[in-house]
Amino acid sequence: MAISAQGMAQAVDAKKSESKEIEKIQVTGSHIMRGGSANFTSSAPITEVDASLIEGTGSISVEDTLNRVPSITSELSASSNNLPFGGTASNIGVSTTSLRNLGSARTLVLVNGRRYVSGVSANSGYGVDLNSIPTSIIERVDVLTGGQSAIYGSDAVAGVINIITKKDFNGAEINAFGADSQQGGAARQNVDFTYGKNFDAGNAWVSVGVANQDGLNSADRDFAKYELSFIDTNKDGIVESIARRNGPAHVPGAALSFGNLFIFGNGQPFNTNQPVMDSNFVPNGTSDFDNQHASRKIVSPYKRFHIASGSTFDISDDTSAELEINFSQTTATAQLEPIALSVRDNVFMVGSGGTSGIDIATSPYFVGSSAGKQLLSVMGSNTSFDRIATFRRMTEFGPQVVSQRRNTFRTAGSISTELANDMMWTNSIVFGMTSQTMNKTGDVALTQLREAMKIESDGKGGYRCVDATARAQGCVPVNPFNTVDSLLGKSGVTGFSPAAVKYMAIDTGQSGELRQFVGSSVLAGNLPIELSDGPVSFAGGLEWRKEEARETPDSFRQLGISRDLAIADIVGSFDVVEAFTEFQAPVAEWLNLSLALRAGEYSTVGNTFTYRFGADAPVTDDLKLRAAYSSSVRAPNINDLFSTGATSTAPSNVDPCNGVTAASTGNIATNCRSIAAINQRIASKGAFNLVASEANNTRLLQTGSLALKEETADSITLGAVYSLTDDWSMSVDYYGIEIEDGITRVGPDVFVKRCYDVAASGFDATCGGNLLRDSNDGPILNLRSTLINASKIETAGVDVEVSYVNEGLRLNVIANSLSKFDVTDANGAVEKFVGRPLYPEMRLTFNGSYDVTDQLNLFTQLRYRNETKSYLGTTNLSDDLNTMDAVTYVDLRLNYKLAADFNVYIGTNNLFDVEPDINARPDSFSTGTNTEARAYDVIGRQYFAGLKYQF
């Protein structure tokens, strides 16, 4: 991003007067006290993000600001995490960040140099929720890349993001602003008040505020109105056209399918057309497939309330104390279309060996109906309902709505004592807790639905539930097929009556809590060892940390009787004790060497050891060379170890049998045909071709593993800092990170392909009990994915930063050139990522600030990311569809000082209203967007205005 204006000024001042005494502070990346700008005294590059950059872009979450730093990508956000289904539903309203694209679990987020409790559901991930840290209390953010486990412990494999909060606040300050998009939607507002006061022995302050993010519907942006797919319209083997997705078939009126027959429950033909889109994303025809984007969102709404306070005070002449308290409550909602239901597979579990007992020829659901007659005409002698594919959207139960409330409380305190020998002894303790309550409406109890479909004549011309106990509990017949002209339909049962909905509708949800305890004791200062350019600096200490979690799903999901996959509750914890030390030795006027060591003992993985070597060489007044090498570890976290399963939907390309014919060759084809249901379908239809509703409805359960061990990483940085003039400075740094035994989850499609691409003699159709197919028609119903230590991850690149500070003009450019991001699996297969949407070869951010007059300031930010591809290597997509064009976003803000203590400002984000390209890779676009919302702006041009008043 940009180094802050304050940081740039510090660097210039440090260069101009090296002899000037600079107050020593603890900078990010070390426990040793130093002076000057962190980036210009560190052996590894540090990017300093000033609070003015948060204000300059009208952000209510620091995640949005950090996502503009070229080395950082959002992992969870209001746009990339908006699906109220499965495991992701538990993280609605959470924002996390990923340094070097290595994930939030490998990015250690600190507040004032101390750990912060995770805000992600223990069943689905790990990472600090940046929405719980209000922007109003942030002074700056230090971004330190490269392995830092020897300094800070586990999780710092990719580096450290250290959020520095305001201190010594004296007076009162009010901030308020509002923003909206030109096309409407995704408006945001923020109001906060901060008051602080200096007193004889120190300072105390308190801040309170509210922030609100409105939602944005997919239907309100042309590129997101419809779910999209890509087709070969001229049949030349190249997919070149954007079309509406041919699925799902789950519709309010219910649909039935057998062979080539596709009809509604009322007997009308089902239009399976897949219309092509024009340049404005308007379809050139109609289709009866459901458009799920009609009720999905591009941005999920959330609200945040916070109250935070801090104080510093002197206990005596040589002892001081510090206290931080932070509480935030985030409430968020997300909405999805009514649940999809297959009566055959979800209610009667036919694909898992169950049976419905329904005969099309005799059941009152079908007798006399047009649908029943059409089905009987193509089914032959076997008229079992179990052979019919069924689809229904449960509109009577309303949309799926998730309501999320998340409370985060954290307190941190420390006491520092200056000892007689110029040593500083600091003891600190941190406690953090995230509690979560989630509620979801719109689900159905499958056990009650099953009872409601076991019907008999009531002797009065109608029908009733067979089971008397069920009738006493409110059971009434239902007709999920909408066969209005059947015997049941003519009796008045054509769908789900209000009484039926009352009998079987359920709310699901969960509650959970994460706790973190950290205690540390650090002794730092100068040793009585003099080298050629001064004493050897030292820091050493002990740290104890404990993390624990519990998460309890509702009883419906634990028993597996809701539409979602069954999951169990979580209870887990671990603790670690670590000893660490650092040395910094000025061996010559032009060379400083540093060494850091850390040894730990985990209750889970046992002993760990990490180290770091660093060197910074101020070879001249204007040029400093720097280098660092580190060996880091990441011990498995609560989610890695104890997750009982986060549910989601597997990508549509998960089944390697899709497209197999009788003539297909190879291990995969042979093994696919060995499965009876697949072979029968090939025999009857010529190929095992999945329809969209089958390909997109494989339920995926992602679990942790107690067998995991720590992953290790080697990191290197090599760079130079050069001051061209008193006003200009620049830094160039190369970095390389290699992770071994990476804790990873093999992609579902890769896992199944590996399982099937073996000799027939060693083939297991269940893939070790992790895969369940429909025993009648063959598609994969359920798939389980477990974390393993299997991958090797290698990434490398170059960061360049150029800064200029002179009077009222401040300019800064920071760029990242990514040369490598490869993932090697346990079998040695290498997957390359450089050039994909989240891994552009070049990202660049420019910040400019100019004081036009003493009262008027103009700020601008320009962000650039170069062209990327949805798929690398060979693909049947046309180059136009496969390419996501280079993009440049421009933000502006005009700040006017009405008085010395009163500022007003207006601004715009995405000034030129740049619209995102469509991402043609179905496993990597954000729900409801058709694009990669972590990389591209999905809102469009926005305007904001606000004020800051200090008194």
Disulfide bonds with the S-S distance in Angstrom:
Cys465-Cys475 2.09
Cys657-Cys672 1.89
Cys755-Cys767 2.10
